Amino acid sequence: MNEDNIKVEINPEYTMMKKQENGLFLSQEQVEILEENNIDFRKCKTLSELIYTIEMYINDENSDVLNNLLDVLQERNYYQNYK
């Protein structure tokens, strides 16, 4: 594999966490994943509530992308809320 041919698009606006209208900090990428899966994150007031909502959705639909997002959010929730 020729590493010179690998192009990586870097878009900080897409991956940077931004405060949403409900107070949660999510990136545009995360918002798009949630919207594509018809998960209304705007109803969630806490990260824990969003995690629970995603877990309930995953019980019905198995999605690698959503599982990855869930892992990221669970880790962030752990470091933000547990001492």
Secondary structure by P-SEA (a helix, b strand, c coil): cccccbbbbbbccccbbbbccccccccaaaaaaaaaacccccccccaaaaaaaaaaaaaacccaaaaaaaaaaaaaaaaaccc
